Amino acid sequence: MLDRYNTIGIVAATYVAEDSLVTCTNKFSKNPNLVGRTWKFTYSINGDNLHWKVLNKNGAVINEGDSKRVKD
């Protein structure tokens, strides 16, 4: 169980959304070095699909992925 806990990122943040750009500021983190850190991502929605891209401080995409809504 401890192995799984060590791989999970736990963060609480404030979010400001402007169009499809979201700016997040970490207020709490399991890792104290992440508290106060700001990061940004963009997103697009198509039906039940969400596509997101995490941006670096220069606005370049450093990670992206898809999330899908699970239906009952």
N, C-alpha and C positions, 0 to 999 in steps of 0.2 A: 504494500500500500504506500509506503514512504517513497518508493521509486516513482510511482505515478504522481504523487504530490510534487516531487522535485521537477517534473517535466511540465507542470501546468503553470501558466502565467495568470496571476490574479491581480487585476487592476480595477480601480474605480476612478472615473474621470469625469470632467465636465466636457460638454460638447457644444460647439457652435457650428451650425450648418448654414452655408450660403450657397444656394443652388445645389450643385452636386459635390461641393467641396466641404469636408467636415474637418474641423480643427479640434483636437482632443488635448486636454491638459490633465495629466495624471495627478490625482489627489491622494491616492493610496496605492500601494503596491506591496506585494510579498517581497519584492526586491527594493529596499530603500533607495537604491541609486536611481530608480525610475520615477520617484516622487518629484513632481514639478516639471517633468519632461513634457514637452509639447510635440505632437506628431500630427500628420495630416493624411487623409485618404479621400479618394473620389469614389463614386458609386454610380451605377446605372441599374435600373429595374426594368425587366421585361417579363410581364406576367408574374409567375411565382419564382422567377430567377433573379438573384441579386449578384451583380458582378462588382468587385471592389478592387482598388489599386492603392497600395500604400506608397506614399511619396517621401523622398528624402528632403533635406532642407533646401535643395536647389530645384525641387519640383520634379525630379526624375523618378520614374516608377522603380521601386526596389522589390516589390512583391505584389502578386495579384492572385485572385481566386474567385470562385463562385460559391454561392450559398443558395440552397433551394428550400422552399417551404415544404414541410412534410404535411400531407393531408391526412385527416382521420380516416 
